C-alpha cells in the first residue's frame, strides 16, 4: 500500500501542474481563505482579551463578593463586615492570587468652579495593586500611601472637567450610613489615566478615610478577587460561596456582561466565518477538480482498461486534492504570520481607540497566535477541502473504459 501511495503521490504532484494557471488560482483561493480565518481569529481574540482584561483589571477582578442584595441596590444599606474566619482563610490561601476589600458609594465632588457626580472608592493601596491596574496608571503625583491616606486620586479627565489640578483641594459629599450628608475636604494627591469612562467616574481615597467619613466602622461594600493560575475560577467561586453562604459571590461573567458577550461573540463569529470561507473554497476546489476530471476522461478510462482499480483512481484524485489544499493551507499560514509580524509589540488603534473603548477594549491590542487553535482550523480546512473532492473523484472512478476508449 505504501508503494502505491508513493507512486500515486508522485503522479498526483505532476498532474497538479498540467494546468499551472488553474492550480495557482485554486491555491490563491485556499491561501486567502485560510489567511482570513486565522487572522480574524487572532485579531478578534485580541479584541476580546483586551475587553476582558480592561474590565477585570479596572476594578472588577475575576470575581467579587457583596452582601446579599447589593448588586440590585448598591448603597451603604447593603454593606458587610470585613472578611474573617473561613472566608479570610480561603482568600489568603494559594487558590486566590489576590484580593482587595473596598468601600464604594455614590458621591458629589466639588471644586472651586464645578460640581460632578462620581463614585467614591475607599481602598487599601497594597491590596489594590494585586487586582487592579489603576495604581500603575498614575500620570501625575502619586497613588495613595495607605488605608488612612487623607488624600484623593482623580482621573485626568475628571480633573479637567472640574477645572482643578494636582495639589488643589476638593469637597466630597456622600450619604453616610446613618442617612445624614457627610462632607469632607481632600487634597488631590494623584491623577490617573485609563478608559475615559473610568477617569470621569471613579475617585479613590484610603479605605479607613472613607469608613470614617461614612460612619461605617469596619464595614465594607465589596471584595474583589483573582483566582490563582493553578485554580479554576469556577472552583474558587464555588469554594467562596461555601465559605460565606450568606454573601453574594459572582464571577466576572456575571459582573461584566459586555466583556463576556464579546468573548462569546468572538468564538461564534470565527465559526461562522470558517463556514463562509469553506463554502467559497469548496466551490473553487470542486470546480477545479471537476474540470480536471472531465479533461482526463480518456486517461481514466485507459487506466481502468489497463487494470487499474476504481479505488486507486479515487485515491489518486484525492491525493491531488490533498496536495493542492495542503499547499494552500501552508501558504495561508505563511501569509498570516507575515501579516502579524509587524504587530508583535501590539496594534495601536490610534483614531479607532475611542470606538474600541465603547466595547471595553484598550487602546492597544496584543494579537497572540495560539498554535493549537491555528492547527485545528488548518486541519478542519484541509479535511473538509479533501472531502469536497470525493464527488469529482467518484466521477473519475465511474468512467466507463469502453466509452472512454471510443473517444481515442
N, C-alpha and C positions, 0 to 999 in steps of 0.2 A: 504493500500500500504506500509505503514511504517513497518507493521508487516511482510509482505512478504520480504521486504528488509533486515530486521533484521535476519529472518530465512535463506534467501538465502546467506546473508553475512557470517553467521556462517558456513554454508555448504561449501561456496567457500573457506574460510580460511582453512578448513580441507582438501579440495581437493588439495590445493596447495602443501601440504606436503605428499601426497600419494607417490610422487617420489621426495624426498628431493634433490637428486643429480641434477636432471633436473631443479628443481626450483632454486637451488643455482647458477647453471651455467647461467640461464637467468638473475637472479638478478645481477650477476657479469657483464654481458654484458651491462645491463642498467646502472648500477652504474658507470662503466668505461666510458661509453658514456657521461653521464651527467657530470662526473668529468672533462672530457676533454673539453666539451663545455664551462663550467663555468670557468675553469682555463685558457683556451685560451682567453676567453673573457676578464677576468680581466687583464691578462698579456699584451695582445695586446693593451687594452685601456691604461694601464700604460705606454707602449712604446709611443703610440700616444700622450698622455697627456704630457709626458716628452719632446717629439719632439716639440709640440706646445709651451709649457711653456719656453723651452730653447730658441726657436726662438723669442717669444714675449718678454721675459724678458731680452734678449740680447740687442737689440736696436729697434726692430720693433714696439713693443707695439701692442695694439689691432687694431690700425689704424694709418694712417699718412696723413698729409696734405702737398702738394707740389704745386709749381707753375705749371701751365699747361705746359706739355712737359718735365718736369724734369725726369720722370721715363724712358722716351725714350732716353734722353740725359742728364745725371746727372752732369751738370757742373754749374759753377757760373753764366753763362748766363741765366739760368733758376732759378733765385732766387726770393724771395718775401719779402715784408716788414713784420715786426713783427705784430702779431695779434692785432687787435683793433676793436672798435665798437661792432657790434652784435656777431662777431666771438669770440672776447675776453670774452664777457659776457657769451656766451654759454660754452666756455672752463672752465670758473670759476664757472659754475653752478653745482648743486648737481648731474646732469646727467653724469658728467665726473669725474672719480676718480682721475685723474692726467694727466698732460700734460707737455711736455718739448720741447722748441724750440732749434734747433741745426744749426750749420754751418757744412757742410760736403764737403770735396773736396779731390781729389787725391793729393798725395804729395810724396816727396822723403825725407827719413830720413837718415842722415849720422852720423856715429860715428867716432871714431879715426881710426877704422880698416875697416869697411864695410859700404855699402850703400844698402838700401832696399826701395822698393815701398810700400807705406802704404796709408791708408785713415785717414786723419786728421779730427777730430771732435772737434768743439768748443761747449761746453756745459755749462749749469747753474747747478752746483752740487746739489743744494737743489731740483730743479725740476726733475733732472735726477734720484734721489733716488725714486721718485714716480712711475717711469715707467721702470726702469732698475735695474738689479741685479749687474751690474759691480761695482758700488760704494761699495758694500758689499763684494766683492771678492778680496780686496787688500791683497796681500801676504807680501809685504814689503813697508815701507814708509807710505804714506798717499794718500788719494784721493784729488782732487782739493778743495781748500778752498773757492773759489768764482768765479764769472764770469770773474773777471780780474786777476785771478791767472796766473802768468807768467811761471809756471812750466808745465811739461808734464808727463802724465802717460802712460806707455808702458805695453804690455803683457810680461809675463815672458819669453816665447819662443822667442819673438822678441828681447828682451834684450840679450839673449844668442846668437842669430844669429848675432847680431851686435857686440858681444863681449864687451858689456858695462854693467854698473851696476848702482844701486841707487846712486844718488849724482853726477854722471858724466853729462857732457853736450853733447847735440846732436844738429845738424843743420837740420832744416826743410826747404825745398824748395817747393813752390807751385805757380801755376799761379794765379796772383791776378785778381781782377775784371776788371781792365783796360788792361789786357793782358801781363803785364810785370812779370818777375820772381821775386817773393817775397821770401825773405830768412831771417831766424831769428834763434838765438841760444836759446835753452831751457835747463833748468836743470831737470834731471829726479827726480821727487818727489815721485813716486809710481810705483809699479809693480802689475798687476792684474792677476788673474787666470781665468779659464773658458775654453770653447772649443778651441782647438788648432788653428783652422782657425781664430777665433776672436783674439786670442793672437798675431797671426802673422800679422793681417791686420790693426787693429784699434789702434790709438793713440789719447789721449784726452788732451785738454787744455781748458782754460776758454773761453767762447763764446766771451767775449769782447776782449780777446787777439787775437783770431782767426779773428774777424772782423777787428781789427786794422791791422793785418798782411796782410790781403787780400784786404783791402780798401773797405769794404762792408758797412760802416756806420752802420745803424741799421738793415740791411737786413739779412735774414736767408735762410737756404736751406730747412728745413723741420720742421714740428711739429709732434711729436709722442704723442699719447693719449691712455688712457684706459677708457672704459666706466664703470660707476658705477655698482655695482652688481644689483641694482634695475632697471637699464635702459638697455633694449635690445640693443646690439651693432648695429644692423641694423637701429634701430630708431635713435640712436645717430649719426650714419654716415649720414643718410638722413637729419637730422637737421643741421649738419655742412655743408652739401652741399648747403642747402638753405641759410645758414648764409653767405657763401662765394662762390657764384656761379662761380666766375672766377678762383677758385682754384681747384686742383685735390684732392679729398678726397677718400681714399681707405681703405678698411678693411684688416685685416691680411690674409684673404683667398686669396686675390689677391697678396699681398706683399710677402707672404711666401708660394708659391705653393707646396714646398716639404712637409711642415707640414700639409697643407690641404689635400694633396694627401694621406699621411699616415693615417690621421684620417678617410678619406673616405674609404680607402682600408680596414681599421680595421673593419668597420661596415659591409662591403661586405664579408670579409673573414669569420667573425663569422657566417653570414648567410649561406655561402657555407658549412662551417664545420658542422653546425647544420644539414643540409640536408644529408651530407655524413654519419654522425653518426646515424641519424634517420633511414636511409636505412639499415645500418648494424644492428641496434637494432630491426627494424621491422622484418628482416629476422629471427632473433633468437626468437622473441616473437611469430610470426606466426607459425614457425616450432614447438615450444613448445606446443602451444595451439592445433595445428592440431594433433600432436601425442596424446595429452591428450584426444581429442575428439574421435579419432579412437579407442583408448583403452577403451573408455566408451560408445561405440555404444549401447551395450545391456542395459546399465544403462539408457541412454536417452530414448531408446525405451520402457523400463519398466515404466519409469516415465510418458511418454505420455499415455501408456496403462492404468495407474492408474488415469489419468485425468489431468495431468499437461499440461498446455497450452504451445505451442511452444514459445510464447513470454517470458514466465518465464524461459524457458531453455536458450534463448538468454541472458536474464538478468543475469542468474547465471554464464554463461561463461564470460560475460562481467565484472561482479563483480570480478571474479577470476583474469582476466587480469588487472583490475583497482588496485586490491591489489598488484599484482605482480609488475606492473610498478611503482606504488606509493612507495613501499618499496625500489625498485631500485633507484628511484629518490632521496629519502631521504638519502640512503647510498652514492650516488654520491655527494650530498651536503656536507655530513659529511667528505668525502674524500677531497673535495675541501677546506673546512675550515682547515683541518689538514695540507694540503699542503701549504696553505698561512700563517698559524700561525707563522712559524719561520721567516717570512719576514715582520712582522708588522713595523719594522723600515726601510724597504726598501730593495731592491735587488741590491747588489753591483755587477756590471757586470764584474769587475776585468779585465782579459785579453781581454774580449769582448768589453770593453769600447771604444776602438779606432774604432771598426766597428760600434758601436752604434752611434758614433759621425757623421759618414757618413750619417746616417739617421736623424741627427739633434737632437738625444736624448742625455740626460745627462749620467753621469757615474753611477748614482743610480736611479733605477726605484722604484716607490712607488705604489704598487698594492692596489687598493681600491675596495672593494666589494660594488656594488650598489644593495641593496636588491630588488628594483623594477625590475631591469634587470634580476637578478637571478630568481626571482619568475616568470617572464614572460617566460624565457627559460624552466623552470621546468614545467610550465603549458602546454607549447607547446609540450614538450616531452611526458608528461603524456597523454594529449589529443590525440595526434597522435598515441601513443602506444595503447591506448584503442581502437581507431578507427581501427587500424590494425587487431584487433581480431574479428571484425564483420564478416569476412569471415568464420573463424572456428566456430563462434557462430551460424551463419546461417546454416552451415553444421550440427551442433548438433541438431538444431531445425527441420531440414528436415529429421531426421531419421524416417524411416518407422517402426512403432511399430510392425507390423506383421512380417516383415523381422527380426527385432531385436529380437523378442520373439522366432523366429525359431532358433536363434543361442544359445539359453539357453540349 
